[in-house]
């Protein structure tokens, strides 16, 4: 039986509230580190909504799922058009 007199401690991971830009950079890096083509994987996720296109590495899947796919697409297109 476990000794309940001792105090147990655990580390609480701070929940970061990243913007879409930062989230995409983290997802991109996580996909590269796992050997995936990030462009193909992110496009697959945006088109299908299937989160298995995004790796769990670096919590990338949970981070990207915080945003609606149309929000991500809007951010990418806005960035592209503003750059031209």
Secondary structure, DSSP 8 states (H G I E B T S, - for coil): ---SSS-------------HHHHHHHHHHHHHHTT--HHHHHHHHHHH--GGGS--GGGHHHHHTTS-HHHHHHHHHHHHHHH-
